[in-house]
């Protein structure tokens, strides 16, 4: 899906090139449930739900404006399998629910707390987790966490640097987008 298929507002949106990489790493074909943490406009959740209508997608977003955008984007694509959830992960009131796939697009500097919450109540052996970050500090935090916890295996990643064709007077050039790091791993479930 192209970026102009989404209502954006002022919330951050994961760009098309990054979304497609994230969704490829999530391997949703055989999954039944997805959790999106830091959903922003809901572009990842909505594209997953549209591509894989058999899935249920829960999208956690901490801003009310983001929740409204997720609802609007899901409605705009006639999707009933996306559930927006207002709050900041980890959510104390959220009931235990196991997910096959988890996408983390924002941690608010709470990576360890979020991962402990997911490990306790929301993952099983074989759950695939995908992260996307733009800062080196966030990338370092993810890599350090995964290296310190041996239950995470099948580590993969990509650094995506994309540019888009834009007009420049009577010429054209490729305008660069922010680079993004996408990391994938599988939960081994030592304590499950």
Backbone as CSV, one residue per row, in Angstrom:
resi,resn,N_x,N_y,N_z,CA_x,CA_y,CA_z,C_x,C_y,C_z
1,UNK,0.843,-1.186,0.000,0.000,0.000,0.000,0.888,1.250,0.000
2,UNK,0.502,2.225,-0.767,1.239,3.474,-0.811,0.864,4.355,0.373
3,UNK,1.762,5.270,0.732,1.533,6.136,1.877,0.289,7.000,1.721
4,UNK,-0.039,7.380,0.479,-1.206,8.235,0.289,-2.523,7.483,0.447
5,UNK,-2.466,6.184,0.743,-3.667,5.405,1.061,-4.064,5.544,2.528
6,UNK,-3.284,6.312,3.296,-3.517,6.461,4.729,-3.790,7.915,5.081
7,UNK,-4.668,8.106,6.062,-4.868,9.419,6.662,-3.753,9.568,7.683
8,UNK,-2.974,10.629,7.588,-1.782,10.727,8.420,-1.935,11.616,9.634
9,UNK,-2.514,12.776,9.502,-2.566,13.690,10.635,-1.168,14.123,11.026
10,UNK,-0.966,14.359,12.330,0.348,14.801,12.813,1.142,13.667,13.456
11,UNK,0.576,12.473,13.497,1.284,11.344,14.109,2.318,10.775,13.145
12,UNK,3.372,10.158,13.689,4.373,9.549,12.809,3.769,8.365,12.042
13,UNK,4.248,8.176,10.822,3.766,7.066,10.014,4.952,6.298,9.447
14,UNK,4.894,4.994,9.559,5.913,4.141,8.969,5.740,4.164,7.460
15,UNK,6.808,4.514,6.751,6.740,4.670,5.303,6.624,3.325,4.579
16,UNK,6.124,3.373,3.358,5.832,2.194,2.538,7.013,1.214,2.472
17,UNK,8.189,1.723,2.196,9.359,0.847,2.031,9.672,0.094,3.327
18,UNK,9.503,0.769,4.455,9.765,0.163,5.760,8.629,-0.792,6.128
19,UNK,7.378,-0.368,5.900,6.215,-1.230,6.186,6.337,-2.569,5.483
20,UNK,6.693,-2.537,4.208,6.789,-3.779,3.445,7.862,-4.705,4.003
21,UNK,8.974,-4.133,4.456,10.028,-4.943,5.078,9.552,-5.536,6.397
22,UNK,8.906,-4.721,7.225,8.374,-5.179,8.512,7.400,-6.342,8.292
23,UNK,6.478,-6.172,7.376,5.456,-7.193,7.133,6.085,-8.468,6.575
24,UNK,7.102,-8.330,5.739,7.807,-9.524,5.244,8.461,-10.284,6.394
25,UNK,9.119,-9.555,7.295,9.765,-10.198,8.442,8.754,-10.835,9.399
26,UNK,7.560,-10.288,9.501,6.553,-10.837,10.419,6.000,-12.194,9.960
27,UNK,6.118,-12.509,8.674,5.676,-13.809,8.164,4.244,-14.133,8.632
28,UNK,3.318,-13.291,8.253,1.930,-13.382,8.736,1.088,-14.473,8.078
29,UNK,1.586,-15.099,7.056,0.777,-16.065,6.311,0.161,-17.138,7.201
30,UNK,0.913,-17.639,8.174,0.424,-18.725,9.022,0.090,-18.272,10.434
31,UNK,0.040,-16.977,10.647,-0.276,-16.439,11.974,-1.785,-16.243,12.104
32,UNK,-2.230,-16.031,13.343,-3.651,-15.730,13.563,-3.847,-14.418,14.318
33,UNK,-2.804,-13.932,15.011,-2.955,-12.710,15.792,-1.669,-11.898,15.789
34,UNK,-1.831,-10.570,15.735,-0.698,-9.644,15.703,-0.933,-8.559,16.743
35,UNK,0.134,-8.180,17.443,0.109,-7.036,18.351,1.058,-5.986,17.800
36,UNK,0.567,-4.761,17.638,1.361,-3.625,17.160,1.493,-2.653,18.319
37,UNK,2.725,-2.457,18.795,2.992,-1.554,19.924,3.598,-0.263,19.391
38,UNK,2.976,0.862,19.723,3.403,2.154,19.205,2.868,2.337,17.797
39,UNK,1.569,2.136,17.621,0.963,2.014,16.296,0.895,3.316,15.501
40,UNK,1.030,4.475,16.148,1.014,5.740,15.407,-0.279,5.942,14.646
41,UNK,-0.194,6.022,13.328,-1.377,6.197,12.476,-2.072,4.867,12.180
42,UNK,-1.418,3.767,12.519,-1.974,2.454,12.237,-1.620,1.929,10.859
43,UNK,-0.652,2.544,10.184,-0.339,2.121,8.816,0.122,0.664,8.751
44,UNK,0.935,0.227,9.714,1.391,-1.172,9.717,0.216,-2.096,10.029
45,UNK,-0.544,-1.771,11.063,-1.697,-2.597,11.443,-2.706,-2.714,10.310
46,UNK,-3.020,-1.593,9.684,-4.022,-1.585,8.620,-3.538,-2.380,7.407
47,UNK,-2.274,-2.201,7.023,-1.771,-2.948,5.873,-1.738,-4.449,6.160
48,UNK,-1.343,-4.836,7.371,-1.363,-6.259,7.743,-2.791,-6.790,7.670
49,UNK,-3.729,-6.063,8.266,-5.124,-6.510,8.300,-5.717,-6.622,6.898
50,UNK,-5.302,-5.730,6.024,-5.827,-5.760,4.653,-5.203,-6.904,3.856
51,UNK,-3.904,-7.118,4.015,-3.220,-8.187,3.285,-3.583,-9.572,3.809
52,UNK,-3.863,-9.652,5.115,-4.133,-10.942,5.758,-5.447,-10.846,6.537
53,UNK,-6.573,-10.912,5.841,-7.866,-10.703,6.502,-8.225,-11.768,7.532
54,UNK,-7.498,-12.890,7.559,-7.752,-13.931,8.564,-7.178,-13.554,9.932
55,UNK,-6.337,-12.530,10.001,-5.676,-12.138,11.246,-6.527,-11.186,12.075
56,UNK,-6.329,-11.228,13.390,-6.803,-10.159,14.260,-5.583,-9.313,14.605
57,UNK,-5.741,-8.002,14.561,-4.634,-7.087,14.812,-5.028,-6.135,15.934
58,UNK,-4.290,-6.175,17.046,-4.488,-5.251,18.156,-3.405,-4.186,18.073
59,UNK,-3.799,-2.916,18.065,-2.869,-1.805,17.871,-2.858,-0.901,19.099
60,UNK,-1.767,-0.952,19.859,-1.625,-0.109,21.049,-0.998,1.223,20.642
61,UNK,-1.653,2.308,21.026,-1.155,3.659,20.739,-1.448,4.534,21.950
62,UNK,-0.456,5.357,22.335,-0.600,6.126,23.569,-1.269,7.482,23.386
63,UNK,-1.505,7.914,22.149,-2.152,9.209,21.951,-3.581,9.028,21.441
64,UNK,-4.471,9.881,21.913,-5.852,9.823,21.447,-5.951,10.166,19.966
65,UNK,-5.091,11.094,19.508,-5.104,11.440,18.082,-4.698,10.235,17.240
66,UNK,-3.743,9.443,17.736,-3.347,8.229,17.034,-4.468,7.206,16.978
67,UNK,-5.170,7.034,18.084,-6.296,6.094,18.119,-7.357,6.496,17.095
68,UNK,-7.648,7.791,17.014,-8.630,8.264,16.034,-8.152,8.010,14.608
69,UNK,-6.850,8.175,14.362,-6.307,7.904,13.028,-6.363,6.412,12.693
70,UNK,-6.057,5.565,13.671,-6.136,4.115,13.441,-7.566,3.728,13.081
71,UNK,-8.531,4.248,13.840,-9.944,3.965,13.553,-10.320,4.457,12.158
72,UNK,-9.899,5.678,11.827,-10.238,6.251,10.525,-9.603,5.463,9.383
73,UNK,-8.343,5.071,9.557,-7.667,4.303,8.511,-8.276,2.914,8.347
74,UNK,-8.635,2.267,9.448,-9.296,0.954,9.357,-10.658,1.092,8.681
75,UNK,-11.407,2.114,9.054,-12.724,2.337,8.452,-12.593,2.678,6.969
76,UNK,-11.597,3.480,6.627,-11.364,3.875,5.240,-11.097,2.663,4.335
77,UNK,-10.553,1.602,4.916,-10.255,0.379,4.155,-11.252,-0.738,4.473
78,UNK,-12.349,-0.394,5.127,-13.434,-1.334,5.447,-12.938,-2.555,6.208
79,UNK,-12.073,-2.314,7.195,-11.495,-3.410,7.980,-12.184,-3.512,9.336
80,UNK,-12.516,-4.732,9.718,-13.115,-4.973,11.029,-12.192,-5.788,11.929
81,UNK,-11.008,-6.136,11.432,-10.095,-6.980,12.201,-8.950,-6.200,12.847
82,UNK,-9.099,-4.868,12.991,-8.119,-4.029,13.684,-8.787,-3.448,14.923
83,UNK,-8.158,-3.660,16.084,-8.687,-3.131,17.343,-7.698,-2.134,17.931
84,UNK,-8.020,-0.832,17.915,-7.149,0.168,18.543,-7.283,0.111,20.066
85,UNK,-6.156,0.226,20.752,-6.136,0.174,22.220,-5.357,1.388,22.721
86,UNK,-6.027,2.267,23.444,-5.384,3.467,23.967,-4.567,3.120,25.207
87,UNK,-3.294,3.500,25.191,-2.441,3.279,26.347,-0.986,3.207,25.951
88,UNK,-0.141,3.150,26.964,1.297,3.055,26.765,1.757,1.709,27.304
89,UNK,2.355,0.912,26.441,2.838,-0.412,26.868,3.987,-0.246,27.863
90,UNK,4.019,-1.104,28.880,3.110,-2.218,29.155,1.800,-1.738,29.791
91,UNK,0.721,-2.375,29.422,-0.596,-2.019,29.938,-0.954,-2.922,31.112
92,UNK,-1.093,-2.333,32.294,-1.397,-3.116,33.492,-2.758,-3.800,33.411
93,UNK,-3.730,-3.147,32.780,-5.103,-3.653,32.746,-5.349,-4.620,31.588
94,UNK,-4.345,-4.875,30.762,-4.543,-5.683,29.565,-4.554,-7.167,29.935
95,UNK,-5.594,-7.897,29.552,-5.664,-9.316,29.930,-4.616,-10.148,29.191
96,UNK,-4.198,-11.269,29.775,-3.252,-12.140,29.084,-3.841,-12.614,27.755
97,UNK,-3.080,-12.456,26.716,-3.476,-12.901,25.386,-2.200,-13.230,24.619
98,UNK,-2.149,-14.392,24.039,-0.949,-14.823,23.320,-1.045,-14.383,21.860
99,UNK,0.042,-13.804,21.367,0.128,-13.351,19.978,1.153,-14.198,19.223
100,UNK,0.845,-14.457,17.947,1.786,-15.154,17.072,2.879,-14.216,16.581
101,UNK,2.513,-12.945,16.381,3.426,-11.950,15.827,3.293,-10.661,16.618
102,UNK,4.446,-10.023,16.873,4.458,-8.753,17.597,5.357,-7.792,16.845
103,UNK,4.816,-6.608,16.568,5.604,-5.548,15.952,5.754,-4.429,16.969
104,UNK,6.986,-4.001,17.202,7.261,-2.924,18.146,7.873,-1.764,17.367
105,UNK,7.060,-0.739,17.170,7.512,0.431,16.439,7.850,1.596,17.349
106,UNK,7.652,1.415,18.631,7.979,2.460,19.595,7.946,1.903,21.002
107,UNK,8.982,2.204,21.787,9.038,1.700,23.162,9.031,2.815,24.193
108,UNK,9.240,4.055,23.766,9.283,5.146,24.736,10.342,4.920,25.795
109,UNK,11.464,4.336,25.418,12.595,4.043,26.324,12.235,3.020,27.398
110,UNK,11.221,2.194,27.160,10.801,1.171,28.122,10.995,-0.238,27.579
111,UNK,12.017,-0.461,26.775,12.179,-1.747,26.106,12.183,-2.918,27.087
112,UNK,12.988,-2.863,28.128,13.087,-3.994,29.064,11.754,-4.283,29.744
113,UNK,11.043,-3.236,30.151,9.756,-3.401,30.819,8.717,-3.989,29.860
114,UNK,8.711,-3.490,28.632,7.767,-4.003,27.626,8.064,-5.461,27.314
115,UNK,9.336,-5.794,27.148,9.695,-7.174,26.814,9.340,-8.119,27.958
116,UNK,9.559,-7.722,29.200,9.193,-8.565,30.347,7.682,-8.793,30.380
117,UNK,6.899,-7.760,30.084,5.437,-7.852,30.031,5.003,-8.810,28.923
118,UNK,5.621,-8.692,27.759,5.289,-9.588,26.644,5.652,-11.029,26.975
119,UNK,6.834,-11.221,27.547,7.298,-12.573,27.884,6.382,-13.234,28.909
120,UNK,5.868,-12.455,29.843,5.035,-13.002,30.910,3.653,-13.432,30.425
121,UNK,3.035,-12.635,29.535,1.617,-12.872,29.247,1.209,-12.869,27.782
122,UNK,2.148,-12.603,26.852,1.695,-12.375,25.485,2.470,-13.106,24.393
123,UNK,3.434,-13.951,24.774,4.197,-14.689,23.772,4.200,-16.170,24.093
124,UNK,4.439,-16.951,23.063,4.627,-18.389,23.207,5.862,-18.766,22.408
125,UNK,6.315,-19.974,22.551,7.425,-20.443,21.736,7.057,-20.300,20.261
126,UNK,7.899,-19.628,19.504,7.656,-19.427,18.084,7.097,-18.072,17.723
127,UNK,6.737,-17.257,18.716,6.260,-15.907,18.415,7.388,-15.121,17.742
128,UNK,7.059,-14.475,16.625,8.023,-13.638,15.914,7.836,-12.201,16.358
129,UNK,8.957,-11.540,16.687,8.944,-10.145,17.101,9.757,-9.348,16.090
130,UNK,9.210,-8.224,15.650,9.923,-7.335,14.735,9.942,-5.936,15.334
131,UNK,11.119,-5.323,15.307,11.312,-3.956,15.805,11.680,-3.064,14.620
132,UNK,11.275,-1.801,14.669,11.822,-0.817,13.737,12.196,0.422,14.525
133,UNK,13.395,0.926,14.266,13.902,2.101,14.979,14.714,2.954,14.007
134,UNK,14.848,4.226,14.345,15.650,5.097,13.496,16.919,5.596,14.184
135,UNK,17.019,5.444,15.518,18.219,5.941,16.205,19.172,4.798,16.546
136,UNK,20.453,5.128,16.554,21.468,4.133,16.894,21.337,3.685,18.347
137,UNK,20.931,4.601,19.222,20.763,4.258,20.634,19.665,3.216,20.816
138,UNK,18.556,3.386,20.098,17.470,2.401,20.175,17.905,1.065,19.595
139,UNK,18.612,1.104,18.480,19.134,-0.131,17.875,20.061,-0.843,18.846
140,UNK,20.957,-0.102,19.480,21.884,-0.676,20.443,21.130,-1.293,21.619
141,UNK,20.074,-0.626,22.089,19.277,-1.164,23.190,18.628,-2.487,22.822
142,UNK,18.080,-2.576,21.628,17.450,-3.820,21.171,18.480,-4.933,21.058
143,UNK,19.600,-4.645,20.412,20.631,-5.677,20.231,21.193,-6.145,21.576
144,UNK,21.403,-5.216,22.497,21.905,-5.581,23.827,20.906,-6.461,24.561
145,UNK,19.624,-6.113,24.467,18.589,-6.906,25.132,18.553,-8.322,24.558
146,UNK,18.532,-8.437,23.249,18.437,-9.760,22.615,19.669,-10.616,22.904
147,UNK,20.830,-9.987,22.918,22.056,-10.731,23.209,22.090,-11.210,24.657
148,UNK,21.465,-10.472,25.571,21.464,-10.828,26.985,20.390,-11.859,27.338
149,UNK,19.492,-12.155,26.403,18.387,-13.085,26.661,18.415,-14.189,25.614
150,UNK,18.936,-15.343,25.998,19.189,-16.422,25.037,17.928,-17.048,24.454
151,UNK,16.752,-16.714,24.993,15.519,-17.276,24.437,15.151,-16.652,23.089
152,UNK,15.858,-15.602,22.677,15.591,-14.983,21.377,16.580,-15.526,20.348
153,UNK,16.030,-16.119,19.291,16.854,-16.765,18.273,16.442,-16.276,16.888
154,UNK,17.071,-16.840,15.880,16.751,-16.546,14.477,16.795,-15.050,14.193
155,UNK,17.846,-14.417,14.675,18.019,-12.974,14.527,18.300,-12.619,13.063
156,UNK,17.538,-11.653,12.558,17.739,-11.114,11.209,17.572,-9.614,11.283
157,UNK,18.041,-8.911,10.263,17.839,-7.470,10.250,18.189,-6.841,8.925
158,UNK,17.668,-5.637,8.753,17.945,-4.839,7.564,18.057,-3.386,7.962
159,UNK,18.929,-2.679,7.265,18.963,-1.219,7.367,18.425,-0.730,6.043
160,UNK,17.287,-0.052,6.099,16.619,0.395,4.889,16.927,1.876,4.668
161,UNK,17.517,2.173,3.538,17.758,3.564,3.119,17.062,3.744,1.785
162,UNK,15.971,4.473,1.782,15.181,4.650,0.565,15.144,6.114,0.159
163,UNK,14.954,6.323,-1.106,14.767,7.664,-1.661,13.600,7.610,-2.634
164,UNK,12.902,8.714,-2.758,11.744,8.765,-3.653,11.941,9.817,-4.732
165,UNK,11.485,9.479,-5.922,11.580,10.378,-7.061,10.701,11.599,-6.838
166,UNK,11.285,12.780,-6.951,10.581,14.039,-6.749,10.932,14.994,-7.886
167,UNK,9.994,15.877,-8.257,10.318,16.876,-9.277,11.234,17.957,-8.705
168,UNK,12.096,18.471,-9.563,12.995,19.571,-9.204,13.045,20.481,-10.424
169,UNK,12.106,21.434,-10.446,11.975,22.259,-11.651,11.546,21.377,-12.816
170,UNK,12.301,21.420,-13.914,11.981,20.559,-15.056,12.742,19.238,-14.996
171,UNK,13.448,19.010,-13.895,14.208,17.769,-13.683,13.547,16.936,-12.592
172,UNK,14.168,15.815,-12.284,13.738,14.951,-11.181,14.964,14.517,-10.385
173,UNK,14.760,14.268,-9.119,15.840,13.738,-8.287,15.234,12.800,-7.251
174,UNK,16.097,12.030,-6.580,15.638,11.122,-5.526,15.838,11.795,-4.179
175,UNK,14.727,12.117,-3.519,14.749,12.755,-2.209,14.872,11.670,-1.134
176,UNK,15.913,11.729,-0.285,16.124,10.656,0.690,15.131,10.698,1.849
177,UNK,14.725,9.508,2.290,13.930,9.346,3.503,14.877,8.980,4.636
178,UNK,14.418,9.115,5.873,15.246,8.715,7.015,15.579,7.226,6.924
179,UNK,16.828,6.849,7.176,17.126,5.407,7.238,16.444,4.775,8.440
180,UNK,16.152,3.485,8.346,15.464,2.773,9.424,16.090,1.394,9.593
181,UNK,16.214,0.966,10.837,16.719,-0.365,11.158,15.545,-1.265,11.507
182,UNK,15.475,-2.428,10.886,14.408,-3.394,11.146,15.073,-4.671,11.641
183,UNK,14.681,-5.110,12.841,15.257,-6.292,13.480,14.163,-7.311,13.730
184,UNK,14.439,-8.573,13.397,13.484,-9.671,13.602,14.135,-10.749,14.466
185,UNK,13.348,-11.329,15.359,13.809,-12.471,16.140,12.616,-13.369,16.451
186,UNK,12.914,-14.556,16.937,11.875,-15.501,17.331,12.047,-15.832,18.798
187,UNK,10.929,-15.846,19.522,10.961,-16.144,20.950,11.024,-17.644,21.158
188,UNK,12.015,-18.068,21.941,12.183,-19.494,22.227,11.399,-19.980,23.416
189,UNK,10.950,-19.060,24.245,10.051,-19.411,25.347,10.641,-20.277,26.416
190,UNK,11.773,-19.873,26.998,12.407,-20.685,28.033,11.508,-20.872,29.249
191,UNK,10.676,-19.880,29.548,9.842,-19.948,30.759,8.367,-20.153,30.436
192,UNK,8.047,-20.580,29.219,6.637,-20.759,28.852,6.229,-22.194,29.006
